[in-house]
Amino acid sequence: MAEVSNKQVILRDYVSGTPKESDMVITTSTIRLSVQQGSKALLVKNLYLSCDPFMHLTMKETGRLTHDIFCSPGSPISGYGVSKVVDSDHPEFKKDDLVWGLTTWEEYSLIRDPKSHALIKIHHTDVPLSYYTGILGMAGKAAYAGFFEVCTPKKGEYVYVSAASGAVGQLVGQFAKLAGCYVVGSAGSKEKVDLLKNKLGFDEAFNYKEEHDLNAALKRYFPEGIDVYFEHVGGEMLDAVLQNMRVHGRIAGCGMIAEYDRAEPRGARNLTQIILRRLHFIGFTHRDYDHIYPDFLEFVLPYIRQGKIVYVEDITQGLENGPAALAGLFKGRNFGKQVVAVTSL
Amino acid sequence: MAEVSNKQVILRDYVSGTPKESDMVITTSTIRLSVQQGSKALLVKNLYLSCDPFMHLTMKETGRLTHDIFCSPGSPISGYGVSKVVDSDHPEFKKDDLVWGLTTWEEYSLIRDPKSHALIKIHHTDVPLSYYTGILGMAGKAAYAGFFEVCTPKKGEYVYVSAASGAVGQLVGQFAKLAGCYVVGSAGSKEKVDLLKNKLGFDEAFNYKEEHDLNAALKRYFPEGIDVYFEHVGGEMLDAVLQNMRVHGRIAGCGMIAEYDRAEPRGARNLTQIILRRLHFIGFTHRDYDHIYPDFLEFVLPYIRQGKIVYVEDITQGLENGPAALAGLFKGRNFGKQVVAVTSL
């Protein structure tokens, strides 16, 4: 079997501060497009790669301590993606299967243990394949589990979503409307705020960068207080939210992007509010909800097909543009879910 | 009906910083020992008054914002207590009934609305009456609801209790042992640590004041990590705990005494651990669990009668010594549940 060239995005060194384009380097190696018999491995061609905030943690020197997956300097970075099986020695996968799950940032990846990579076969291809990096992948599962299972929303409740135009946030907002809630989102530009209000059906939205007093902003948008907060941010935003939660409110901890690049963590000051207001602050990961993925697909696919749930993607073409796309995510440059199409069209 | 003299503990002014003896003043007024017909009020003689950390919050200028009960300068301070009905115009209470619930720090209190004071009739008097300020009152209900309902402990789990010799902590530790858990407590003196280990059945205990690195201390006592943390403290202790929680651990937020007297809240820095370790951090109040009080009594009374649960009280004799007892609570001077017996024996 001939070897082919394999373009890769290599982590140059552990990142400190926010990941930058220069933390990664494009190289080309070669790879044999077959797997050894008895290895139970897969060889996949990567089609779409997902840019996610948690990847920052996996690129730090402490990544090994905090994540099952982590990146090592000199190796391709890891993340979620959509791939096509080129060769398989695993009984559950065969050539030409489409899958989503953990992969590495390169054209072709050898996956030694498909189970630890949480690979899931894709059966529905009447929707865009890239959706399996987002609405039909980790982000969708996180939004669905986090909102319906963790936040246990009730009709008429007040829901606040930070990073609301992001991969997860835009779905939480739409799920909240389906559940009969009042939902306000925040994002970091006028264009994103317009998107939330005009395309994604949020009742209200605001640009957090234009608010010098987040506490006052939340009081304006939630005069009755907040029942459910979908947390992506941490830091000052969490402190402002804690001052505006209603008694028995729920906070679903999905991410804390504002904390990831601090040298020293800041955390939140107003934690006594958790006790005074009897809040539930619940950290979760989509991985704890793998079992509900079939139910989730059954729930969400009809809405997608009927156009009742929309999903905004920001697709960067070409693996060589991946580092800029990933670095841009941490600057809020993406408009919707940030995806990298490995092969430019 | 003649008036009698009524000794009172008056709040001099809103407290700033830790409550001090000088924030309160003893005065004597007079009171008529009867209630008006049609008023639905009660006139009670207070027997035991409970000293509780939350009272700090009710004595601040912001108490009105955070608590249903609060203290006003010039009036007697409020808190839980055990009282005897002297006169009643309320259909559910009659003369000589024993009750526990919210009252005011004075010999006799006029209670205009027994329901808003959460008054509960005492039926079991074969146990010390003072227990209704602690193990059979708010503290017991908080420990029972917080441990069994909020923390959902499983046999063999690792439980950590801060302020472990206090009104609630000593019970949580004993409940944890009954549930088959491994339990470690911390307290602020050698005597308290000895109490935890030798009388209250904790597996281990340590003096947090002797640990310059709380994170290291917890790693020593919990090499496998902590499943359940019963939070009374906040601040640095919470930060150390967050670094030692096991995945899917539960934190019951019962109080944050370390936060109450800071001019600016400190909070906790390591909140990303809530997400990374998928923790449940749940604030609660015993008031949300009023409905389980009958079940709780049925559970705990046999253990008390059989001596299988013990309860350590620190009873100060005489209302005039109440201010020192309450101020001492915030310095950790109490040894067990701090109570004030209104009439010195």
Boltz contact constraints between the chains, C-beta under 6 A:
constraints:
  - contact:
      token1: [A, 66]
      token2: [B, 276]
      max_distance: 6.0
  - contact:
      token1: [A, 253]
      token2: [B, 274]
      max_distance: 6.0
  - contact:
      token1: [A, 253]
      token2: [B, 275]
      max_distance: 6.0
  - contact:
      token1: [A, 256]
      token2: [B, 272]
      max_distance: 6.0
  - contact:
      token1: [A, 259]
      token2: [B, 272]
      max_distance: 6.0
  - contact:
      token1: [A, 265]
      token2: [B, 269]
      max_distance: 6.0
  - contact:
      token1: [A, 265]
      token2: [B, 270]
      max_distance: 6.0
  - contact:
      token1: [A, 267]
      token2: [B, 267]
      max_distance: 6.0
  - contact:
      token1: [A, 267]
      token2: [B, 268]
      max_distance: 6.0
  - contact:
      token1: [A, 267]
      token2: [B, 269]
      max_distance: 6.0
  - contact:
      token1: [A, 267]
      token2: [B, 271]
      max_distance: 6.0
  - contact:
      token1: [A, 268]
      token2: [B, 267]
      max_distance: 6.0
  - contact:
      token1: [A, 268]
      token2: [B, 271]
      max_distance: 6.0
  - contact:
      token1: [A, 269]
      token2: [B, 265]
      max_distance: 6.0
  - contact:
      token1: [A, 269]
      token2: [B, 267]
      max_distance: 6.0
  - contact:
      token1: [A, 270]
      token2: [B, 265]
      max_distance: 6.0
  - contact:
      token1: [A, 271]
      token2: [B, 267]
      max_distance: 6.0
  - contact:
      token1: [A, 271]
      token2: [B, 268]
      max_distance: 6.0
  - contact:
      token1: [A, 272]
      token2: [B, 256]
      max_distance: 6.0
  - contact:
      token1: [A, 272]
      token2: [B, 259]
      max_distance: 6.0
  - contact:
      token1: [A, 274]
      token2: [B, 253]
      max_distance: 6.0
  - contact:
      token1: [A, 274]
      token2: [B, 283]
      max_distance: 6.0
  - contact:
      token1: [A, 275]
      token2: [B, 253]
      max_distance: 6.0
  - contact:
      token1: [A, 275]
      token2: [B, 283]
      max_distance: 6.0
  - contact:
      token1: [A, 276]
      token2: [B, 66]
      max_distance: 6.0
  - contact:
      token1: [A, 278]
      token2: [B, 283]
      max_distance: 6.0
  - contact:
      token1: [A, 278]
      token2: [B, 284]
      max_distance: 6.0
  - contact:
      token1: [A, 278]
      token2: [B, 285]
      max_distance: 6.0
  - contact:
      token1: [A, 279]
      token2: [B, 283]
      max_distance: 6.0
  - contact:
      token1: [A, 280]
      token2: [B, 282]
      max_distance: 6.0
  - contact:
      token1: [A, 281]
      token2: [B, 281]
      max_distance: 6.0
  - contact:
      token1: [A, 282]
      token2: [B, 280]
      max_distance: 6.0
  - contact:
      token1: [A, 283]
      token2: [B, 274]
      max_distance: 6.0
  - contact:
      token1: [A, 283]
      token2: [B, 275]
      max_distance: 6.0
  - contact:
      token1: [A, 283]
      token2: [B, 278]
      max_distance: 6.0
  - contact:
      token1: [A, 283]
      token2: [B, 279]
      max_distance: 6.0
  - contact:
      token1: [A, 284]
      token2: [B, 278]
      max_distance: 6.0
  - contact:
      token1: [A, 285]
      token2: [B, 278]
      max_distance: 6.0
